[in-house]
Amino acid sequence: QVQLVESGGGLVQAGESLRLSCVASVTFFSINRMGWYRQSPGKKRELVSSITTGGITNYADSVKGRFTISRDNAKNTVYLQMNSLKPEDTAVYYCHILLSGSRDVWGQGTQVTVSS
């Protein structure tokens, strides 16, 4: 059984920061890659950032230098520190984990709104 619990979304002004957290409750599987995707109205869901168990990170070009992903393997938790937020970062952010056996699991999503 797998459950993801996200937190940290909200409404901020441009230039401010937010930190998203996602805690994974997992049994019988191990977690490989963890990450964050986002989707805004009328657009496809896109990868924001991901991190492997070994700490290798990947970022969308639009967030490089502003967002930082990290994870605590002991706590099965992934974080996304978002700095210098822009109105175009407004979206629903989804936590994603890739389990052993290539099983994908998604969180319920958390809204991030950045006002100009």
N, C-alpha and C positions, 0 to 999 in steps of 0.2 A: 504494500500500500504506500502511496506517495501523496504528500500534500505540500503545497507551497503557500506561504503566507507572506504577502508583500506589505510594506509600510513605507511612509515617508513622502508620499506625493502631497501636492497642495498648490496653492496660488501664491506666486511671487512676482515681483517686478523684474524687469530686464536688468541684468547685471548681478542679481542675487544668486544665492546658492540653495541647493537642496541635496539631501542624501537619501537615496532609496536603499531599503534593506529587503532581503528575501531569505526566509528561513525554510529549509527543506526538511521535511520529516520523511525519512525513507527507510523501508525495511526490505530485506532480501536482495537489494541491488546496491551497487556502488555508483557514486556520482562521478562522471567524467567532466564534461564541460558545463560551465554555468555562465549565464549571460542575461542580457537585457535586450529586448526588442521594443519598438514603439510603433504606434499607428495613430495617424490623425485622420479626420474625416475625409473620405474620398481618396485616400492614399493606401497603398499596400503596406503591410507590416514590414518593417525594416530592422535589420540588425543594428543595434547601437554599439554594443561591446560584448565581448566574451572573454572568458579566462579558463584555462585548463587547470587540471589538478596540480600540475607543476608550475603554474604561475605565468604561463605564456598568455599574453593579452592580445586582443584585436579590437580595433576601433573603427567606426565609420569615419570617413574623412571629415564630415561635418562637425564632429565632436572632438576631434583630436586636439589636444592641448587644453581642453576645457573640462572634460570628463575623465574620471579615474575609476577603474573597476578594481575591486579587491575581493578576496574571499578568505574565510576562516574555515579550513577543512574540518577542524575538530567540531565546529558548531554547524557544519553544513549550511553556511550562510554566505551570501554574496551581497556586496555593497556596490552602489554606484554613486560616487560623489560628483555632483554636477555644479560646476562653477560658471560664472559669467553667462548665465542663462539668457537665451534670446527668445523672442516671441515664436520663432519658428521651431523651437524645441517643444512647444505645446503639443501634447499627445497623451494617449494612454500608454503607459509603460508596462510591459509584461516581462515578468521573470521567466526564464527558460532554463531547464536543465536537461542534459543528455545523460541518460543512465547507461550502465553496462548493458550490452545487448542492443544498443542503439535505440533505446526507447526515449521518446520526447515527452516531456511534461511541461505544462504551461501554468503560470499563475493566473489569478483572476483579473489582474490589471489594476494599476493605480494611476489616477489622473494627475498630470502635471500641466499647470496652466501658467504661462508667463505673459504678463501684461507689459505693454510698451509704455 
